[in-house]
Amino acid sequence: MASTTTSSAVPHSLSTDDKQRLRRSGWLLIASFAGFVLFVATLIVTGNGYDDALSEVAKQRGVGLNDLPAEAIAPVNHEYNEIWSGILPLCVIMVALGVYVAGVRLATTLREAGALGRVAVAAAAVMPVCWIVVFALEYSIGIDHPGRWLKVYDTLYDPAIALSTVAGSLALIGVIVVLRRAAVARRTGVVVAVLTVPVLVAAVAFGAPPVVPLLLAAIVGIVMVRTARSAVTA
């Protein structure tokens, strides 16, 4: 019976160094998603009633949480968002997104990616910058007199989150293209690339956080690790 080729089959053109990079970058992409999940858990643990308070304000105004203006969020932030309680979540997400940047950087060294690799890394690097902006905006309207920051918050908060998701998705597409050139995760890459399109649309339309592109990157990372492991045992 003829053998079939899977998406984790070992490309013969990969050097030993490439296989090591493939494994390490795969684990980094997986770790970035795990780090974002940890970030969400940290927000829940350190929230201390913040989400419930916001939900109550939204209920009183008859709008969704995502439709609350800065002037409605400001009193809740002033009461609940102490700067020290936000340091841990900020550190967690900076580590998670920094790991993602490192994974993208390492993955794009598998082949001479040129401008594509540089663009992918630059796009990934936009993500932590966006989240620094997000946290800064959160605390800017939690101070005693946030008046001058309310309009800035309404203008930049949702776009910053959306931009982080778009940037992460574009970085992932860059990784997929580089992997395809190296004959790695070809079929998985096509599926992930197709799934990335609605993620981009949702990010622009609703300001979705980057958990989905990080999840898709982790799926690609699993295939990368499997491919590298198969190369070692082949």
C-alpha positions in Angstrom: 0.0 0.0 0.0 1.4 3.4 -0.9 2.4 5.6 2.0 0.8 9.0 2.5 2.5 12.2 3.4 1.3 14.1 6.5 1.7 17.7 7.4 4.3 16.6 10.0 6.4 14.6 7.5 10.1 15.4 7.7 11.3 17.7 4.9 14.6 16.3 3.6 15.9 19.8 2.9 16.0 20.8 6.6 19.4 21.0 8.2 20.2 20.0 11.7 20.2 23.6 12.8 16.9 24.2 11.0 15.3 21.3 12.9 16.5 22.7 16.2 15.1 26.1 15.3 11.9 24.5 14.2 11.5 22.8 17.5 12.4 25.8 19.6 10.2 28.2 17.6 7.3 25.7 17.8 7.5 25.6 21.6 7.7 29.4 21.8 4.5 29.7 19.8 2.8 27.2 22.0 4.0 29.0 25.1 2.7 32.3 23.9 -0.8 31.0 23.8 -0.4 29.4 27.2 0.9 32.8 28.5 -2.1 34.6 27.2 -4.4 32.1 28.9 -2.5 32.8 32.1 -2.9 36.5 31.6 -6.7 36.1 31.4 -6.6 34.0 34.6 -4.5 36.7 36.3 -7.0 39.3 35.3 -9.8 37.3 36.8 -7.9 36.6 40.1 -6.8 40.3 40.5 -10.1 41.8 39.3 -11.6 41.9 42.8 -15.1 42.6 41.5 -14.1 44.9 38.7 -15.9 43.0 35.9 -19.1 42.7 38.0 -19.0 46.5 38.6 -18.6 47.2 34.9 -21.5 44.8 34.1 -23.7 46.6 36.6 -22.9 50.0 35.0 -23.6 48.5 31.5 -26.9 47.2 32.8 -27.9 50.5 34.2 -27.1 52.2 30.9 -28.8 49.5 28.8 -25.7 48.9 26.7 -23.1 46.2 26.2 -19.8 46.1 28.0 -18.0 47.0 24.8 -20.2 50.0 24.3 -19.5 51.7 27.6 -17.9 55.1 27.1 -14.8 56.2 29.1 -16.9 58.5 31.3 -18.9 55.5 32.6 -15.8 53.3 33.0 -13.7 56.0 34.8 -15.4 55.8 38.2 -15.1 52.0 38.2 -11.4 52.2 37.2 -10.8 54.7 39.9 -12.3 52.4 42.5 -10.9 49.1 41.4 -7.8 49.6 39.2 -5.0 50.2 41.6 -1.7 50.5 39.8 0.0 47.7 41.8 -2.7 45.2 41.1 -2.2 45.8 37.4 1.5 45.2 37.3 1.2 41.4 37.5 -1.2 41.1 34.5 0.9 43.6 32.5 4.0 41.6 33.2 2.3 38.3 32.2 1.0 39.6 28.9 4.3 41.3 28.1 6.1 38.0 28.6 3.5 36.1 26.6 3.7 38.5 23.7 7.5 38.7 23.9 7.6 35.0 23.6 5.4 35.2 20.5 7.8 37.7 19.0 10.7 35.4 19.7 8.9 32.5 18.2 8.1 34.4 15.0 11.7 35.6 14.8 13.1 32.1 15.2 10.6 30.6 12.7 11.5 33.1 10.0 15.1 32.1 10.2 14.3 28.7 8.7 14.8 30.1 5.2 16.1 33.4 3.8 12.9 35.1 4.5 14.2 38.6 3.6 11.7 41.4 3.8 8.9 38.9 4.6 10.6 37.8 7.8 11.4 41.3 8.9 7.8 42.4 8.3 6.5 39.4 10.3 8.8 40.1 13.2 7.9 43.8 13.1 4.1 43.0 13.1 4.6 40.7 16.1 6.5 43.4 17.9 3.5 45.7 17.5 1.5 43.5 19.8 3.2 44.3 23.2 3.3 48.0 22.2 -0.5 47.9 21.8 -1.0 46.3 25.2 1.2 48.8 26.9 -1.1 51.5 25.4 -4.2 49.5 26.6 -2.9 49.4 30.2 -1.9 53.0 30.1 -5.3 54.0 28.9 -7.0 51.9 31.6 -5.1 53.7 34.3 -5.3 57.2 32.7 -9.1 57.3 33.4 -8.7 55.8 36.9 -6.9 58.8 38.3 -8.6 61.5 40.4 -9.2 63.9 37.5 -9.3 61.9 34.2 -11.2 64.5 32.2 -8.5 65.1 29.6 -8.0 61.4 29.0 -11.6 60.4 28.4 -11.6 61.3 24.7 -8.2 59.7 24.2 -9.5 56.5 25.8 -12.6 56.4 23.6 -10.5 57.1 20.5 -7.6 54.6 21.1 -8.7 51.8 23.4 -10.6 49.5 21.1 -8.3 50.3 18.1 -5.3 49.4 20.1 -6.8 45.9 21.0 -7.9 45.4 17.4 -4.4 46.4 16.0 -2.7 43.9 18.3 -4.9 41.1 16.9 -4.4 42.2 13.3 -0.6 42.5 13.8 -0.5 39.0 15.4 -2.5 37.5 12.6 -0.3 39.1 9.9 2.9 37.9 11.7 1.4 34.4 11.8 0.7 34.5 8.0 4.3 35.5 7.5 5.4 32.5 9.5 3.1 30.2 7.5 4.6 31.4 4.2 8.2 30.9 5.5 7.3 27.4 6.7 5.7 26.6 3.4 8.9 27.5 1.7 10.6 25.0 4.0 8.0 22.3 3.2 6.8 22.4 6.9 3.1 22.3 8.0 1.9 23.0 4.5 -1.7 21.7 4.9 -2.0 22.9 8.5 -0.7 26.3 7.3 -3.3 26.5 4.6 -6.1 25.8 7.1 -4.7 28.2 9.6 -4.3 30.9 7.0 -7.9 30.5 5.9 -9.1 30.7 9.5 -7.0 33.9 10.0 -9.2 35.8 7.5 -12.4 35.9 9.7 -10.1 36.7 12.7 -8.9 39.8 10.9 -12.5 40.8 10.0 -13.7 40.2 13.6 -10.7 42.2 15.0 -11.5 45.2 12.8 -15.3 45.0 13.4 -15.4 44.2 17.1 -11.9 44.9 18.5 -11.3 41.2 19.5 -8.2 40.4 21.6 -5.4 38.3 20.1 -6.3 35.1 21.8 -7.4 33.5 18.5 -4.3 34.2 16.4 -2.2 33.0 19.4 -4.3 29.8 19.5 -3.8 29.3 15.7 -0.1 30.0 16.2 0.0 27.3 18.9 -1.6 24.8 16.5 1.1 25.6 13.9 3.7 25.3 16.7 2.5 21.8 17.6 3.0 20.7 14.0 6.5 22.3 14.0 7.5 20.4 17.2 6.1 17.1 15.8 8.0 17.7 12.5 11.3 18.4 14.4 10.7 15.4 16.6 10.1 13.1 13.6 13.4 14.4 12.1 15.3 13.4 15.2 13.8 9.8 15.2 13.9 9.4 11.4 
